[in-house]
Amino acid sequence: MTDAPLDPAARAFLDRIASGNRPPTSALPIDEARRQFAQLQKRAGSAPPSGVTAEDLTVPGGDGPRPARLFRPETATGDRPLLLWLHGGGWMLGDLDTHDTPCRWLAKGYGGPVLSLDYRRAPEDPFPAALHDAEAAYAWARQTQGAVAVGGDSAGGNLTAALCLLLRDHKRPQPVHQALVYPSLDATLAGDSHRTHAEGRFLEQADVLFFLEQYATGHGVSVLDPLLSPLQADTLAGLPPATVVIAGHDPLADDGRRWVARLTTEGVAARLVEHPGLIHGFLHMAGLIPAADAALRALGEEIGRDVGR
């Protein structure tokens, strides 16, 4: 697939980062990497929308209670199921606060409740800790809320897909929908986009490999394990319908394209939403890139359009 031109505002954002000699994440102490990730939302993110409430609470995790944040739009659309959201950040970065504004926009557009989970992070708690936290939170949500959809961005998209596979293989109830935003789905890095966008597009191949090492591969997990690389699963039949949102100039773009293609081939309803001129992480760049702002505002509506189909 031929890439559309890089969005001019995205190019200006990348040029600003390059001029600042931003060190790679792998060169930073973990606390500093997390601080810088949090600063990205403050400096480049959009302002939060009005009309959304937030409540901090505690939900079950795989090894004890976990913090979570429940977002509710003041204006609901029909009877939307709760959407459990698993944040991105390479399984190492990100938390309830880094994704507070994106989740507010998500809830506003979706027109229903969004539950953001603060799962355990690598390297302190490597694979499969985050997945087990997602599994426990999902079970709680089903028990207390009824129908539940699950979604996530980047590493959270990986956890979403892995959770769906885990539930299917254990013959447990599936989410009513899966929503993946620029997901990481194949640790073998087989997609062409991993080569065409290996450098200079914010998320670089060196970052991808570092995150995978800290989360899983450095702890003896095979890149062929479907719970790390969902695209390596023998079959995707029996998974819930999907909305997959990708950025065209992203090393992970082909992961999302391949997920939709395989789901469709194997009889699962799936829709790809591509923002061709954008880069990985655009949910956190909406304050500087108008096209990212439009994509963030539309995200909840895109998911809501497919839920229940």
C-alpha positions, 0 to 999 in steps of 0.5 A: 500500500502506498502511503499518503503524504505525512500530515504537515502538522505531524511533520512539524511535530517530528521536526521539533522532536528531532531538533531537541535531540530526544534520547531513545526511551531505552537510554532513559531510567524508567521513572524519567521515561514515564515522566516524559511520556506524561509530559507529552500529553500535557504539552501536545495533548488537547484540552479535555471536553466538557460534559464528562464526569470521572470517578476513581475506583478500585477493581480486581486485578490479577494479583490484587486490587487495581486503580481504575477511573470510570468516565461517564458522558452526561449525554448518553447514546442509547444503552451503550455497554461499558467499554473497558479501556487498556492504555498504551505506553509499550506495557511500561509507560502510561497510567490513568492520568496520561490517558485521562483526556483521551478517555474523556473524549472517547466517552463523549464520542462513544456516548457510554461509560468508559472504564480505564484500568491502571494495569501492572507495568513492565519491567517491574511486572512483566508478561503476563501480569498486565493481561491477567489484570485485564482479565480480572477487570473484565470479569468484574465488569461483566459481573457488575455491568453486564455486556462489556466491550474492550479496547485499547491503544498501542500496547493496550490494543495488544492486550485487548486482542490477547484478552479476546484470544484468552477468553475464547480459548478458555471458553469464557464469554467474549466482549461484545466488541473489540476496539484496537487503536494502532495496536502492536499485534506481532512481535516478529515485526513481519509487516512491511510498515515495520521497515518502511517506518522504522525510523523518524516517525516518533515510534521507532523500531528500536523503541518497539524492540525495547518495549517487547524486551522489557515486557516479554522477550527478555523474560523468555517469552517467545515472539510466536506466543499468541498472547504476545503476538495475537497475529500468530494465533492459528485462527481468529474465528470466534473473536468479537467484532472489531473496530481497528484504527491505525495511523498510516505513518506508523511502524505498527500500521500493517499489524492493524491491517493484517488483523482486520484482513484475517478477522474478515477472512475468518468470518468475524465482522471487522472495520479498518479506520485509517488516518493516512497522514498521521503517526503513532500516538496521535491520541496524545498529539491532538493539541498540536496536530489538527488532524489528530484532534479530529481523529480523537474527537471521532474515535468514540463515534467510530467505536459506537458505530460498530458496537452491537452490529 
